[in-house]
């Protein structure tokens, strides 16, 4: 057995090695080592320095992804995302265009082919029948829609799209038939100039649909010419819509280095990890009801740096957060316990096929199987195996049908709460499934043609006593059944619905319930943010206690939407309070929070803000202006810019923005009224300048100040008349909307139509007698027209057995003082 060399041996051998010339193999080995070291050093340097920060990722298309990701591409192909939009070809058009016809409200539309293209003959924007070429298809199931291009200049490049309008004549891909997709709650013929008509703005693809049905959409609306130059990288929702632009990822994947980038990682959106928010918010980019606050969102960017999601207002959600209007999935899901326990979209849905990962209850029992068969058994659901009631989603994710044929499931994954239905009148899955009519009321209800649970609820909310009584009976029956089934084990946890319902009904104690909800961190952030908005009604502009303190505490909340909602609620505070509480918020890391704060702070004079803060404020104002530019093809975007400029006392800029709003959307209600108020402000300032010049004896300056006043008065009168016509139109279209009747009352009052104004304002109050807004508007009208007694009576009636908001209390006190001072003094004493 060979002996291992010792340390002593090594010492004796060393001199010989030094004296002996190195062998050829030694040099080869040394050279190889040097090459290896250089290579390792190069790789290390490549890893350390990585891609320069200045290098921006670009969109490269799915073909670049397919080279390495064939499995994912196979799943994606044919998915709803893959078929979100396409050119109208024989392969993509699913509908019957073989001289098919559909008659709707007296208009007969004919669908046909000509020269290999698809056409529809239907009512155009001028009210006349005409042929329109179908350029694109939209969606694949359960309906497919079709689009027509308008206003395309001859010189528009082939890769740019002009204004696209989505036809309301649609194809039911399940029933294989044409149908007319009416707007929600509109069951009569639309006038050709109505914005809801298929040629109107509500059906404009470029603004309403495009950014969620295509990849890397650039709307590119030219305000000067009124022409869209819309482009996209890919026509549908492709790989980079979810993973972000892929050029840097492809560059790294193609490199010799075995490493990814030290700073960029895989150079794609980071959608995995322990935190579920990045993935959920990436999906929310499209699967949420939201408004844009900054352009050019890409996957991996923070949601609240680019969007503000809809909260839980009364016309969008029920008080308990169940979906009412079409809100997609995000607003529901973030209410759920699943979301708060880290569940993400891809736990249930395959990210590439977008299909559920399993069939039936298996998609739920994949996680909910502890102990074995605890949930998927009659011991839990109390229904017959295989029945509708044994389905997890029917109880915990009830569906509401939108777009006539498209059922969407509520993603709040809630436990049915018929006890809340009995208490608050909210819906529940049990009643929805068991709409079996009592024999006494069956004939009356069958005549009402209520085809869905949502229709029942809407009828009850509109005051249909028969429907309401039947729902109450079914709710009580469901509540009793749950009590019998589950007894003491039944879950009746405190719910945010109690506070939001109290606020909606102005019930006593609503303020305290809202304050408590706002401060309860275990409640969903979307509900707490809604509580903050509801607290606007109870804000005392001068007080630092109570509601103001709760909102100020909310400004420090960890949830972005709560901070943003608290800022909006503090808008009614006094200027010193706004400056004190909101000025620090312009340094918030979230763009939504800081831009909302900056918008409100615009009313504070520059002289009242410290220099460094003023500079920062100007930077955030630019962020806000960039966000408003997203809607440069709509009046709202220019209105936002106008209001900001007017708040900053930049009156000429404000005037320009309001005039642009009118030009961009001539039939839109609002800009003319806003411009009229601005011009009245300019008239007042001109009169003050003339008075000042007159006092100084400067006749020339006085005449110069007075010169534009007559033309401004004329313009104001014209704007008021035009605005009244538009408001009259809108109020006639939706006569049951209290807000529209209230706007109509104000518009009539500006024209000195007092009797007509009184009728509209009273109608608004009768439609919503518990609303602080309608009550306040009517009371102010009565006060200003010499009827303080009526004003006081309205306030007293509206607040009987209810919580009176701060502004109503203040008005009530002013009216009482006014009436007291008007009463004749008693007889003099001798």
C-alpha positions in Angstrom: 0.0 0.0 0.0 1.5 3.3 -1.0 2.5 5.7 1.6 0.9 9.2 1.5 3.6 12.0 1.2 4.2 13.7 4.5 4.9 17.4 5.1 8.6 16.5 5.5 8.6 14.8 2.1 7.1 17.9 0.6 9.9 20.0 2.0 12.6 17.7 0.6 11.0 17.5 -2.9 10.4 21.3 -3.2 14.0 22.3 -4.1 14.2 19.6 -6.8 11.0 21.1 -8.4 12.5 24.5 -8.4 15.7 23.4 -10.0 14.1 21.2 -12.7 12.8 23.1 -15.8 9.1 22.8 -16.2 7.7 20.2 -18.6 5.6 21.0 -21.7 2.4 19.7 -20.0 2.8 22.2 -17.2 2.6 25.1 -19.6 -0.4 23.6 -21.3 -2.1 23.2 -17.9 -1.2 26.8 -16.9 -2.5 28.2 -20.2 -5.8 26.2 -19.8 -6.1 27.5 -16.3 -5.6 31.0 -17.5 -8.3 30.6 -20.2 -10.7 29.1 -17.7 -10.0 31.9 -15.2 -10.5 34.5 -18.0 -13.8 32.8 -19.0 -15.0 32.7 -15.4 -14.0 36.3 -14.9 -15.8 37.2 -18.1 -18.9 35.4 -17.0 -18.7 36.9 -13.6 -18.3 40.4 -15.1 -21.2 39.6 -17.4 -23.3 38.6 -14.5 -22.2 41.5 -12.3 -22.6 44.4 -14.8 -25.5 42.8 -16.7 -27.8 44.7 -19.0 -27.3 48.5 -18.9 -30.0 50.3 -17.0 -30.6 52.6 -20.0 -31.6 49.6 -22.2 -35.4 49.3 -22.4 -37.3 46.1 -23.1 -39.2 46.0 -26.4 -42.1 43.9 -27.6 -40.9 41.1 -29.8 -44.0 39.0 -30.5 -45.1 35.5 -29.7 -42.9 33.9 -32.3 -39.8 34.8 -30.3 -41.4 33.2 -27.2 -42.4 30.1 -29.2 -38.8 29.1 -29.9 -38.4 27.9 -26.3 -41.9 27.7 -24.9 -43.8 25.3 -27.2 -45.8 23.7 -24.4 -47.1 27.0 -23.2 -47.9 28.1 -26.8 -49.9 24.9 -27.4 -52.1 25.7 -24.4 -52.4 29.4 -25.4 -53.4 28.7 -28.9 -57.2 28.8 -29.2 -57.7 30.3 -25.7 -60.0 33.3 -25.0 -56.9 35.5 -24.9 -55.6 34.2 -28.2 -59.0 34.8 -29.8 -59.8 38.2 -28.1 -59.7 40.0 -31.4 -58.9 39.2 -35.0 -59.3 40.2 -38.6 -62.7 39.3 -40.1 -61.9 36.2 -42.3 -63.6 33.0 -43.2 -61.7 31.3 -40.5 -62.5 33.8 -37.7 -66.1 34.9 -38.4 -68.5 32.5 -36.6 -71.8 34.2 -37.4 -74.2 33.5 -40.2 -73.5 36.1 -43.0 -75.5 34.2 -45.6 -78.2 36.9 -46.1 -79.3 36.6 -42.5 -81.6 39.2 -41.0 -82.4 40.6 -37.5 -85.3 43.1 -36.8 -85.0 45.0 -33.6 -87.2 48.0 -32.6 -88.3 48.4 -36.2 -84.8 48.4 -37.7 -84.0 45.3 -39.9 -80.3 44.6 -40.2 -79.1 42.3 -43.0 -75.8 40.4 -42.8 -74.2 39.3 -46.1 -71.0 38.7 -48.0 -69.6 40.5 -51.0 -66.4 40.1 -52.9 -65.0 37.8 -50.1 -65.8 40.4 -47.4 -68.4 40.6 -44.7 -71.0 43.4 -44.5 -74.0 44.5 -42.5 -76.8 46.7 -43.8 -78.1 48.6 -40.8 -78.9 52.0 -39.3 -75.9 54.4 -39.5 -75.1 57.5 -37.6 -77.4 59.6 -39.8 -80.4 57.3 -39.1 -80.4 55.9 -42.6 -79.8 52.3 -43.6 -76.4 51.7 -45.2 -73.8 49.0 -45.9 -70.9 48.7 -43.5 -67.9 46.5 -44.0 -66.9 44.2 -41.1 -63.2 44.7 -40.5 -62.6 42.8 -37.2 -64.2 40.2 -35.0 -64.3 40.6 -31.3 -64.3 37.6 -28.8 -65.3 34.0 -29.4 -67.7 32.7 -26.8 -70.4 32.9 -25.6 -70.8 35.8 -28.0 -68.9 37.3 -30.9 -69.1 40.9 -31.9 -68.2 42.7 -35.1 -66.5 46.0 -35.8 -66.7 48.7 -38.5 -64.0 51.3 -39.2 -64.9 55.0 -39.5 -63.1 58.3 -40.3 -60.1 56.6 -42.0 -58.0 59.1 -43.9 -56.6 57.9 -47.2 -53.0 58.6 -46.0 -53.3 56.6 -42.8 -50.6 54.0 -42.7 -51.7 50.3 -43.0 -50.5 49.5 -39.5 -52.7 52.2 -37.9 -56.4 51.8 -37.1 -58.9 54.7 -37.3 -62.1 54.9 -35.2 -63.6 51.4 -34.8 -67.2 51.0 -33.7 -68.6 47.8 -32.2 -71.9 46.7 -33.6 -74.7 46.0 -31.1 -76.0 43.3 -33.6 -74.1 40.3 -32.1 -73.8 36.6 -32.6 -74.7 34.1 -29.8 -72.1 31.4 -30.4 -73.9 28.9 -28.1 -77.5 29.3 -29.5 -76.1 30.0 -33.0 -78.3 33.0 -33.6 -78.2 36.8 -34.0 -79.4 39.1 -31.2 -79.3 42.8 -30.4 -77.1 43.6 -27.4 -79.1 46.4 -25.7 -77.3 48.6 -23.2 -78.2 47.7 -19.5 -81.6 49.0 -18.5 -82.4 50.4 -22.0 -85.3 48.6 -23.6 -86.3 51.0 -26.4 -84.8 52.2 -29.7 -81.6 54.3 -29.4 -81.5 57.5 -31.4 -78.7 57.6 -34.0 -77.1 60.5 -32.1 -77.3 58.7 -28.7 -73.8 57.9 -27.3 -75.1 54.4 -26.6 -76.0 53.8 -30.3 -73.6 51.5 -32.0 -72.0 54.4 -33.7 -71.8 56.4 -30.5 -68.9 56.9 -28.2 -69.9 54.1 -25.7 -69.2 51.6 -28.5 -65.9 53.0 -29.6 -63.3 50.2 -29.6 -60.3 52.6 -29.4 -61.3 53.9 -26.0 -63.6 51.4 -24.5 -62.2 48.0 -25.4 -58.9 48.0 -27.2 -56.3 48.1 -24.4 -57.7 44.9 -22.8 -58.1 42.9 -26.1 -54.7 43.7 -27.7 -51.1 43.7 -26.7 -49.1 46.9 -26.3 -51.9 49.1 -27.5 -51.2 52.7 -28.3 -54.4 54.7 -28.8 -52.7 57.7 -30.4 -55.7 60.1 -30.7 -54.9 63.3 -32.5 -56.9 66.0 -30.7 -56.3 68.6 -33.5 -57.7 66.4 -36.3 -60.0 64.1 -34.3 -58.4 61.1 -35.9 -57.2 57.9 -34.2 -53.8 56.4 -35.2 -54.1 53.3 -33.0 -51.5 50.6 -33.1 -50.7 47.4 -31.3 -47.8 44.9 -31.2 -50.2 42.0 -31.5 -53.9 42.0 -32.3 -54.9 39.8 -29.4 -53.9 39.2 -25.7 -50.5 37.6 -26.3 -47.6 36.5 -24.2 -46.2 39.9 -23.6 -49.5 41.3 -22.4 -49.0 39.2 -19.2 -45.2 38.8 -19.0 -44.1 42.2 -20.3 -42.0 43.1 -23.3 -39.6 40.3 -24.0 -36.6 41.6 -25.9 -34.2 41.6 -22.9 -35.4 38.1 -21.8 -34.7 36.8 -25.3 -31.3 38.5 -25.3 -30.4 36.9 -22.0 -31.7 33.5 -23.0 -29.7 33.6 -26.2 -26.4 34.6 -24.5 -23.5 32.3 -23.8 -23.5 33.1 -20.1 -25.3 30.4 -18.0 -26.6 33.2 -15.7 -29.6 35.4 -15.9 -29.1 39.1 -15.1 -28.1 40.2 -11.6 -30.6 43.1 -11.5 -33.2 42.1 -14.1 -33.4 38.4 -13.3 -35.3 36.8 -16.2 -36.1 40.3 -17.5 -39.8 39.6 -17.4 -42.6 40.6 -15.0 -42.1 38.9 -11.6 -45.4 37.0 -11.2 -44.3 34.3 -8.9 -43.1 34.3 -5.3 -44.7 34.3 -1.8 -46.7 37.5 -2.4 -49.8 37.0 -4.6 -50.4 40.7 -5.3 -48.0 41.0 -8.3 -49.9 38.3 -10.2 -53.4 39.3 -9.1 -52.8 43.0 -9.9 -51.3 42.1 -13.3 -54.5 40.3 -14.2 -56.5 43.2 -12.7 -55.1 45.4 -15.3 -57.9 44.1 -17.5 -60.1 42.1 -15.1 -61.2 45.1 -13.0 -63.5 48.0 -13.3 -61.1 50.9 -13.2 -59.9 54.2 -14.5 -56.4 55.0 -15.9 -54.2 57.4 -14.0 -51.0 57.0 -16.1 -50.3 55.8 -19.7 -48.2 52.9 -20.9 -48.9 50.2 -18.3 -46.8 47.1 -18.7 -46.9 43.8 -16.9 -44.9 44.0 -13.7 -45.7 47.6 -13.1 -47.6 48.5 -9.9 -51.4 48.5 -10.5 -52.0 51.6 -8.4 -49.3 53.5 -10.3 -51.5 53.2 -13.5 -55.1 52.5 -12.4 -57.6 53.3 -9.7 -60.1 50.4 -9.2 -63.8 51.0 -8.6 -64.8 50.7 -4.9 -68.2 49.6 -3.7 -70.6 52.4 -4.6 -74.3 51.7 -4.4 -75.0 51.6 -8.2 -72.1 49.1 -8.8 -72.1 46.7 -5.8 -74.6 45.6 -3.3 -73.9 46.7 0.3 -72.3 43.4 1.1 -70.0 43.6 -1.9 -71.8 41.2 -4.2 -71.7 42.3 -7.8 -74.5 44.4 -9.1 -73.3 46.0 -12.3 -70.6 44.5 -14.6 -67.4 44.8 -12.6 -65.3 41.9 -13.7 -63.4 39.9 -11.1 -60.8 41.9 -9.2 -63.2 44.0 -7.0 -64.9 40.8 -5.9 -61.7 38.7 -5.4 -59.9 41.2 -3.2 -62.9 40.9 -0.7 -62.3 37.2 -0.3 -60.6 35.3 2.4 -58.8 33.4 -0.4 -57.0 36.5 -1.6 -56.0 37.4 1.9 -54.6 34.0 2.4 -52.3 34.3 -0.6 -54.4 32.5 -3.3 -53.8 33.9 -6.8 -55.5 33.5 -10.2 -53.3 30.6 -11.4 -54.2 28.5 -8.4 -57.5 27.9 -10.1 -56.9 28.9 -13.7 -54.2 27.6 -16.1 -52.3 30.8 -17.0 -51.9 29.9 -20.6 -55.2 28.2 -21.6 -57.1 30.3 -19.1 -59.3 27.2 -18.4 -60.0 25.9 -14.9 -57.4 23.5 -13.7 -60.0 20.8 -12.9 -63.6 20.0 -13.6 -66.5 20.6 -11.2 -65.8 20.6 -7.5 -62.3 19.3 -8.0 -61.0 22.7 -8.7 -62.0 23.6 -5.1 -61.3 20.3 -3.3 -57.8 20.4 -4.7 -57.2 22.6 -1.7 -60.3 22.1 0.4 -59.9 18.4 1.1 -59.0 18.5 4.8 -60.1 16.2 6.4 -61.0 13.9 3.5 -64.4 14.6 2.0 -65.2 17.4 4.5 -66.7 19.7 1.9 -67.7 17.7 -1.1 -70.4 15.8 0.8 -74.1 16.3 1.9 -72.9 16.8 5.4 -71.5 20.1 4.3 -73.7 21.3 1.4 -77.0 19.6 2.5 -78.0 18.9 -1.0 -78.4 15.7 -3.2 -75.1 14.5 -4.8 -74.8 15.8 -8.3 -77.5 18.5 -7.9 -76.9 22.2 -8.5 -76.9 22.7 -4.7 -73.9 20.3 -4.4 -71.8 22.5 -6.7 -69.3 24.6 -4.8 -69.5 27.5 -7.2 -73.3 27.7 -7.2 -73.2 28.5 -3.5 -70.0 30.4 -3.1 -69.6 32.0 -6.6 -73.1 32.7 -7.9 -73.3 34.0 -11.4 -75.0 37.0 -12.9 -75.6 37.2 -16.7 -74.3 40.3 -18.5 -74.3 41.2 -22.2 -77.5 39.1 -22.5 -75.7 35.8 -22.7 -72.5 36.0 -20.7 -72.7 34.6 -17.1 -70.0 36.0 -14.8 -69.3 34.5 -11.4 -68.8 36.6 -8.3 -65.2 36.0 -7.2 -65.6 37.0 -3.6 -66.0 33.3 -2.7 -68.4 34.1 0.1 -70.5 32.0 2.5 -74.2 32.5 1.7 -75.7 34.8 4.3 -79.5 34.8 4.1 -79.4 36.3 7.6 -77.9 39.5 6.1 -80.7 39.3 3.4 -83.3 39.3 6.2 -81.6 42.1 8.0 -80.4 44.3 5.1 -82.1 43.1 2.0 -78.9 42.0 0.3 -78.9 38.9 -2.0 -77.9 35.4 -1.2 -77.2 32.3 -3.3 -79.9 30.2 -1.6 -82.7 32.6 -2.6 -81.2 33.0 -6.1 -81.4 29.2 -6.6 -84.8 28.7 -5.0 -87.0 31.3 -6.8 -90.1 29.1 -6.4 -93.1 31.3 -6.3 -95.8 31.1 -3.7 -99.0 30.0 -5.3 -100.8 33.2 -4.1 -98.4 35.6 -5.8 -97.4 33.4 -8.7 -99.8 34.8 -11.3 -98.8 38.4 -10.4 -95.1 37.7 -10.6 -95.3 35.7 -13.8 -96.7 38.8 -15.6 -93.6 40.8 -14.6 -91.3 38.7 -16.8 -88.5 38.6 -14.2 -86.0 36.3 -15.9 -83.2 36.5 -13.4 -82.5 37.0 -9.7 -80.8 40.3 -10.5 -84.1 41.4 -12.2 -86.0 40.5 -9.1 -83.6 42.5 -6.9 -83.8 45.5 -9.2 -87.6 45.4 -9.2 -87.6 45.3 -5.4 -85.2 48.2 -5.2 -87.5 50.2 -7.5 -90.3 49.7 -5.0 -92.3 46.8 -6.4 -94.0 45.7 -3.2 -95.1 42.2 -4.5 -91.6 41.3 -5.6 -90.1 42.6 -2.4 -92.5 40.6 -0.3 -91.8 37.4 -2.2 -88.0 38.0 -1.8 -88.5 38.6 1.9 -90.4 35.3 2.2 -87.7 33.4 0.4 -84.9 35.0 2.4 -86.6 34.1 5.7 -87.1 30.5 4.5 -83.4 30.2 3.5 -82.3 31.8 6.9 -84.5 29.3 8.8 -83.1 26.4 6.8 -79.5 27.4 7.5 -80.3 27.8 11.2 -81.8 24.3 11.3 -78.9 22.8 9.4 -75.9 24.3 11.2 -77.2 25.5 14.5 -74.5 26.8 16.8 -71.8 26.0 14.2 -73.4 28.4 11.8 -71.0 31.3 10.8 -72.4 34.7 11.3 -69.3 36.8 11.4 -69.5 40.6 11.6 -69.8 42.0 8.0 -68.9 45.3 6.5 -72.4 45.3 4.9 -73.8 46.5 8.1 -71.8 49.8 8.0 -72.2 50.4 4.3 -76.0 49.7 4.4 -76.3 52.1 7.3 -74.5 54.8 5.3 -76.7 54.2 2.2 -79.8 54.5 4.3 -78.5 57.3 6.5 -79.4 55.3 9.6 -78.6 56.5 13.1 -75.1 55.5 14.1 -73.9 55.2 10.5 -71.0 57.6 11.2 -69.7 55.5 14.1 -70.1 52.2 12.1 -68.1 53.7 9.2 -65.3 55.0 11.4 -65.1 51.5 13.0 -65.0 49.8 9.6 -62.3 52.2 8.3 -60.1 51.3 11.2 -60.7 47.6 11.2 -57.6 46.2 9.4 -59.0 42.7 9.2 -61.8 43.9 6.9 -61.1 44.0 3.1 -59.3 47.1 2.0 -61.9 47.8 -0.7 -64.6 47.9 1.9 -62.6 50.1 4.2 -61.8 52.5 1.3 -65.6 52.6 0.6 -66.2 53.5 4.2 -63.8 56.4 3.9 -65.6 57.7 0.8 -69.0 57.4 2.6 -67.5 59.4 5.5 -67.4 62.5 3.3 -71.0 63.1 4.2 -70.1 63.4 7.9 -66.9 65.5 7.6 -66.9 68.8 9.5 -64.6 71.0 7.4 -63.3 72.9 10.4 -63.0 70.1 13.0 -59.9 68.0 13.7 -61.8 65.4 15.7 -64.1 62.5 14.9 -64.3 61.8 11.2 -61.3 64.0 10.3 -59.1 62.1 12.8 -60.3 58.8 11.4 -59.5 59.9 7.8 -56.1 61.3 8.9 -55.3 58.0 10.5 -56.3 56.3 7.2 -53.7 58.4 5.3 -51.1 56.2 7.1 -52.8 52.9 6.2 -50.7 50.2 4.4 -53.3 49.8 1.7 -53.0 52.1 -1.2 -56.7 52.3 -2.0 -57.6 53.2 1.6 -55.1 56.1 1.5 -56.4 57.3 -1.8 -60.0 57.1 -0.6 -59.2 59.1 2.6 -57.7 61.8 0.5 -60.8 62.1 -1.6 -62.9 62.2 1.5 -60.8 65.1 2.9 -61.5 67.2 -0.2 -64.3 68.9 1.7 -62.0 70.0 4.6 -60.9 73.6 5.0 -57.9 74.9 3.2 -55.6 74.9 6.3 -56.7 71.3 7.0 -56.1 70.2 3.4 -52.7 71.8 3.4 -51.7 70.2 6.8 -53.0 66.7 6.0 -52.4 66.3 2.3 -49.2 68.1 1.6 -47.1 65.2 3.0 -49.0 62.8 0.7 -47.4 64.1 -2.5 -44.3 62.1 -1.5 -46.3 58.9 -1.3 -44.7 56.0 -3.2 -48.0 55.3 -5.0 -48.8 57.5 -8.0 -52.6 57.2 -7.3 -52.2 58.6 -3.8 -49.9 61.4 -4.6 -51.8 62.6 -7.7 -55.1 62.6 -5.9 -53.5 64.7 -3.1 -51.9 67.1 -5.6 -55.2 67.6 -7.5 -56.9 68.7 -4.3 -53.9 70.8 -3.2 -54.1 72.8 -6.4 -56.6 75.1 -4.7 -54.1 76.2 -2.2 -52.2 79.4 -3.2 -48.6 78.9 -4.2 -47.6 81.5 -1.6 -48.9 79.2 1.2 -46.6 76.3 0.2 -42.9 76.1 1.1 -40.6 76.3 -1.9 -39.3 72.7 -2.0 -42.8 71.4 -1.5 -44.1 73.6 -4.3 -41.5 72.3 -6.7 -42.5 68.7 -5.8 -46.1 69.6 -6.2 -45.5 70.9 -9.7 -43.8 67.6 -10.5 -46.8 65.6 -9.3 -49.2 67.9 -11.2 -47.4 66.9 -14.4 -48.0 63.2 -13.5 -51.7 64.0 -13.1 -51.8 65.8 -16.4 -50.1 62.8 -18.1 -52.8 60.6 -16.6 -55.6 62.9 -17.9 -54.1 62.6 -21.3 -55.2 59.0 -21.4 -58.7 60.3 -22.0 -57.8 63.0 -24.6 -60.4 61.5 -26.9 -63.1 62.1 -24.3 -64.4 65.3 -22.7 -63.6 64.0 -19.2 -59.9 64.1 -19.8 -60.0 67.8 -20.8 -62.4 68.6 -18.0 -59.9 67.2 -15.5 -57.2 69.4 -17.0 -59.5 72.4 -17.0 -60.5 72.0 -13.3 -56.8 71.6 -12.3 -55.9 74.7 -14.3 -58.8 76.7 -12.8 -57.9 75.6 -9.3 -54.3 76.9 -10.0 -55.9 80.2 -11.2 -54.7 79.6 -14.7 -58.0 80.8 -16.2 -57.0 81.0 -19.8 -55.6 77.5 -19.8 -58.8 76.3 -18.1 -60.9 78.0 -20.8 -58.9 76.3 -23.5 -59.3 72.8 -21.9 -63.1 73.3 -21.5 -63.4 74.4 -25.1 -61.4 71.4 -26.2 -63.7 69.1 -24.2 -66.7 70.6 -26.1 -65.0 70.1 -29.4 -63.9 66.5 -28.7 -67.4 65.5 -27.5 -70.0 68.1 -28.6 -72.9 66.1 -27.2 -71.4 65.5 -23.8 -73.0 67.0 -20.7 -70.8 69.0 -18.4 -68.1 71.1 -20.2 -70.5 73.9 -21.2 -71.7 74.3 -17.6 -68.1 74.3 -16.4 -67.0 76.8 -19.0 -70.0 79.1 -18.2 -69.0 79.2 -14.5 -65.5 80.0 -15.5 -66.6 82.9 -17.7 -68.8 84.2 -14.9 -65.7 84.2 -12.7 -63.8 86.1 -15.4 -66.7 88.6 -15.6 -66.5 89.1 -11.9 -62.7 89.6 -12.0 -63.1 92.1 -14.9 -65.7 94.1 -12.9 -63.4 94.2 -9.9 -60.5 95.4 -12.1 -62.7 98.1 -13.6 -63.9 99.2 -10.1 -60.3 99.4 -8.9 -59.2 101.4 -12.0 -62.2 103.7 -11.6 -61.2 104.4 -7.9 -57.7 105.3 -9.2 -59.1 107.6 -11.8 -57.7 105.5 -14.7 -60.5 105.7 -17.2 -58.6 103.9 -20.0 -57.9 100.9 -17.7 -61.5 100.9 -16.5 -62.8 100.8 -20.1 -60.3 98.1 -21.1 -61.4 95.9 -18.2 -65.1 96.4 -19.1 -64.8 95.9 -22.8 -65.0 92.0 -22.9 -67.9 91.8 -20.4 -70.9 92.1 -22.9 -69.5 89.3 -25.2 -68.7 87.1 -22.1 -72.3 87.6 -20.9 -73.6 86.6 -24.3 -71.4 83.5 -24.4 -72.4 82.4 -20.9 -76.1 82.6 -21.9 -75.5 80.5 -25.0 -73.5 77.9 -23.0 -76.3 77.7 -20.4 -79.0 77.2 -23.1 -77.0 74.5 -24.8 -76.2 72.8 -21.6 -79.8 72.8 -20.6 -80.8 71.1 -23.9 -78.2 68.3 -23.2 -79.4 67.8 -19.6 -83.0 67.7 -20.7 -82.0 65.0 -23.2 -80.2 62.9 -20.6 -83.0 63.3 -18.0 -85.5 62.1 -20.5 -83.4 59.0 -21.3 -83.1 58.0 -17.7 -86.0 59.7 -15.8 -85.7 57.4 -12.8 -82.1 58.6 -12.0 -82.3 61.1 -9.1 -78.9 62.6 -10.0 -80.0 63.5 -13.5 -83.2 65.1 -12.2 -81.1 67.1 -9.8 -78.8 68.3 -12.6 -81.8 69.2 -14.6 -83.2 71.3 -11.8 -79.9 73.3 -11.5 -79.7 73.8 -15.3 -83.3 75.1 -15.4 -82.6 77.4 -12.4 -79.6 79.0 -14.3 -82.1 79.9 -17.0 -84.4 81.4 -14.4 -87.0 78.7 -15.0 -88.0 78.6 -11.3 -91.2 76.6 -11.6 -89.6 73.9 -13.9 -86.5 73.8 -11.7 -88.6 73.2 -8.6 -90.4 70.3 -10.4 -87.1 68.6 -11.3 -85.5 69.1 -7.9 -88.6 67.8 -6.1 -88.7 64.8 -8.5 -85.0 64.1 -7.6 -85.8 64.2 -3.9 -88.9 62.0 -4.3 -86.8 59.4 -6.2 -84.2 59.3 -3.4 -85.7 61.0 -0.3 -83.0 59.7 2.0 -80.1 61.0 -0.1 -78.3 64.0 1.5 -77.5 65.3 -1.9 -81.0 65.5 -3.2 -82.2 66.9 0.1 -79.5 69.5 0.3 -80.2 70.6 -3.4 -83.9 71.0 -2.9 -83.5 72.8 0.5 -81.0 75.2 -1.0 -83.4 75.9 -3.8 -86.2 76.7 -1.4 -84.0 78.8 0.7 -82.7 80.9 -2.2 -86.2 81.3 -3.7 -87.7 82.7 -0.5 -89.2 79.6 1.0 -87.1 78.8 4.1 -90.0 77.1 5.8 -90.2 74.5 3.0 -86.5 74.1 3.1 -86.6 73.3 6.8 -89.5 71.0 6.3 -87.6 69.0 3.6 -84.6 68.6 5.9 -86.8 67.5 8.8 -88.6 64.9 6.7 -85.4 63.5 5.2 -83.6 63.2 8.5 -86.5 61.8 10.5 -85.2 58.7 12.3 -82.0 59.0 10.3 -78.5 60.5 10.8 -78.2 64.0 9.5 -74.9 64.7 7.7 -72.8 67.7 8.8 -73.8 70.0 5.9 -77.5 69.4 6.4 -77.2 70.1 10.1 -75.4 73.3 9.3 -78.1 74.3 6.8 -80.8 73.4 9.2 -79.2 75.7 11.9 -78.9 78.6 9.4 -82.6 78.2 8.4 -83.8 78.2 12.0 -81.8 81.3 12.7 -83.1 83.0 9.6 -86.7 82.2 10.4 -86.2 83.3 14.0 -84.9 86.7 12.9 -87.8 87.1 10.5 -90.5 86.6 13.2 -92.1 89.8 14.4 -91.1 90.9 17.9 -93.7 90.4 20.7 -95.7 93.4 22.1 -93.7 96.0 23.9 -93.9 95.9 27.7 -95.0 99.0 29.6 
